[in-house]
Amino acid sequence: MTHYIDIRLQPKKEIRENILLNQLYSAFHKQLYELKSNNIAVSFPEYRLKLGRLFRIHGSKENLEKLQSKEWLKKDITYYKLSDINAIPNKVKYRTVYRVQQNMTEAKLRRLIKRAKEGKGNFNEEDIKKYRIKMYQGGLDNPYVELVSMSNRQLHRRFIAFGELQESEIKDGFDLFGLSKISTIPWF
C-alpha cells in the first residue's frame, strides 16, 4: 500500500450519513467485483462508535488510477468530496480492518428447524427458544454498513472490526469488500 484516496461524506437534509455510506460502499464493492481486485483496501480513519464520514481507499498508485478511471462516483459527487491520489505518509502504524459475523442467525435457525422437520436433526420448541435467547444476547456492537452483494443481490449487514495497531505491514490480499483479517492497511 503506497497511496490512498479520501472520500469525505457530505450528507444533506434529504439523505442521511448512513445511507450515503451504504451507497458509497456498495459502489466501491461493485468496482472491486468488476476489477476482480484483491489489492485495494478500505479504512475508516474517523471511526469511533460509528464508521465516520471519512472513507479511505488504499492501494498502489496504478490500482487506484484504474479504480478512478471507472468514474464510479460521478453521479453522486454532490454528496462526496473526493481527494486526489496521495502518497501514504512516511511514519504510520498498521492495522487490520475486517468483517465480523455473528455465528447465530435467523437464517441458521431456519435451517436447523427445516432439518429437524425432515428428520435429520433433533430440534424442538424449547431448543428454538434457547437458540433465540442466546442469539439476541450475543449480538454484535460493531459498526456496520448495509450492502447489496454483487454475487447474489441480497442486502446484508457487514459488521466491521479494527485490529490492534502494529508497527509493520502484513501483505496477504483483500476480499472484494476491501477487507482482510490478515492484511494490514496504513493507519494515519
C-alpha positions in Angstrom: 0.0 0.0 0.0 1.7 3.1 -1.2 -1.2 5.5 -2.0 -4.7 6.4 -0.8 -7.8 8.3 -1.8 -10.0 10.1 0.8 -13.7 10.4 0.2 -15.5 12.7 2.6 -19.2 12.2 3.0 -21.2 15.4 2.8 -24.7 14.4 4.0 -27.6 16.8 3.2 -31.1 17.1 4.8 -32.6 14.8 2.2 -30.0 12.0 2.6 -28.5 10.8 5.9 -24.9 9.9 6.6 -25.5 6.2 7.0 -27.4 6.0 3.7 -24.6 7.8 1.9 -22.0 5.4 3.4 -24.1 2.4 2.4 -24.3 3.7 -1.2 -20.7 4.6 -1.4 -19.5 1.2 0.0 -21.9 -0.6 -2.4 -20.5 1.3 -5.3 -16.9 0.6 -4.1 -17.7 -3.1 -3.8 -19.2 -3.2 -7.3 -16.0 -1.7 -8.7 -13.8 -4.2 -6.8 -16.0 -7.0 -8.1 -15.8 -5.8 -11.7 -12.0 -5.4 -11.4 -11.6 -8.7 -9.6 -9.2 -6.8 -7.3 -7.7 -8.2 -4.2 -5.1 -5.5 -3.7 -7.3 -2.5 -2.9 -8.4 -1.9 0.7 -10.7 0.4 2.7 -10.5 2.0 6.1 -12.5 4.4 8.2 -10.0 6.7 9.9 -12.6 8.7 11.8 -14.1 5.5 13.4 -15.4 5.9 16.9 -18.8 4.5 17.7 -19.8 4.9 14.0 -17.6 4.4 11.0 -17.5 8.1 10.4 -17.6 10.4 7.4 -14.2 9.6 6.0 -13.9 6.6 3.7 -10.3 5.9 2.7 -9.2 3.7 -0.1 -5.7 2.2 -0.1 -3.6 0.6 -2.9 -0.8 1.2 -5.3 -1.0 4.3 -7.4 -1.7 2.2 -10.5 -4.5 0.3 -8.9 -6.1 3.5 -7.6 -5.8 5.1 -11.0 -7.5 2.1 -12.6 -10.3 2.3 -10.0 -10.8 6.1 -10.6 -10.8 5.6 -14.4 -14.2 3.9 -13.9 -15.7 7.2 -12.8 -17.8 5.2 -10.3 -18.7 8.3 -8.2 -19.6 10.7 -10.9 -23.4 10.7 -10.5 -23.3 11.3 -6.7 -20.4 13.7 -6.4 -22.5 16.4 -4.7 -22.6 14.1 -1.6 -18.9 13.4 -1.5 -15.7 15.3 -1.5 -13.0 13.3 -3.4 -9.3 13.8 -2.8 -6.6 13.3 -5.3 -4.5 10.1 -5.2 -1.9 10.8 -2.5 1.2 9.0 -1.2 1.0 7.4 2.2 2.9 9.4 4.9 6.3 8.0 5.9 5.6 7.3 9.6 2.4 5.3 10.0 1.1 2.4 12.1 -0.8 -0.5 10.5 -3.9 -2.4 11.4 -6.4 -4.8 10.0 -9.9 -3.8 9.1 -12.1 -6.8 8.7 -15.6 -8.3 8.8 -17.0 -10.0 11.9 -20.1 -12.2 11.8 -22.5 -13.3 14.3 -22.4 -17.1 14.4 -26.0 -17.4 15.5 -28.5 -16.0 12.9 -32.2 -16.3 11.9 -31.1 -18.0 8.7 -29.2 -20.6 10.6 -32.1 -21.2 12.9 -34.4 -21.7 9.9 -32.0 -24.3 8.5 -31.9 -26.1 11.9 -35.8 -26.1 12.0 -36.0 -27.4 8.4 -33.5 -30.2 9.1 -35.5 -31.2 12.2 -38.7 -31.3 10.2 -37.0 -33.5 7.6 -35.9 -35.9 10.4 -32.3 -35.0 10.0 -31.9 -33.5 13.5 -33.4 -33.2 16.9 -34.5 -29.5 17.4 -37.7 -28.9 19.4 -39.6 -25.7 20.5 -37.6 -25.4 23.7 -34.3 -25.6 21.6 -35.7 -22.8 19.4 -36.4 -20.6 22.4 -32.9 -21.2 23.8 -31.3 -20.5 20.5 -33.2 -17.2 20.1 -32.2 -16.1 23.6 -28.6 -16.9 23.0 -28.7 -15.3 19.6 -30.0 -12.0 20.9 -27.6 -11.9 23.9 -24.7 -12.4 21.6 -25.5 -9.6 19.2 -22.7 -7.5 17.7 -22.0 -4.0 18.8 -19.7 -3.3 15.9 -20.4 -0.5 13.4 -21.8 -1.8 10.1 -22.8 -0.9 6.6 -25.8 -2.4 4.7 -24.7 -3.6 1.3 -26.1 -5.3 -1.7 -24.0 -8.3 -2.6 -22.8 -8.4 -6.2 -22.9 -12.2 -6.3 -26.5 -12.8 -5.0 -28.0 -9.3 -4.9 -29.0 -9.8 -1.3 -29.0 -6.9 1.2 -26.9 -7.7 4.2 -25.1 -6.0 7.1 -21.4 -6.2 7.1 -20.1 -5.6 10.6 -16.6 -4.0 10.7 -13.9 -4.6 13.3 -10.5 -3.0 13.7 -7.4 -4.9 14.8 -4.7 -3.6 17.1 -2.2 -1.1 15.8 1.1 -2.7 14.6 4.5 -1.4 13.6 4.8 -3.3 10.4 2.7 -4.1 7.3 1.4 -7.6 6.5 0.6 -8.3 2.9 -1.8 -11.2 2.0 -4.6 -9.7 -0.1 -8.1 -8.3 0.5 -11.6 -9.5 -0.2 -13.9 -7.9 -2.8 -15.1 -5.5 0.0 -11.5 -4.2 0.6 -11.3 -6.0 4.0 -8.9 -8.6 5.5 -8.3 -10.3 8.8 -4.6 -10.8 7.9 -3.5 -7.9 5.6 -3.0 -4.6 7.2 -3.6 -1.1 5.9 -1.7 2.1 6.9 -3.4 3.8 9.7 -3.0 7.6 10.0 
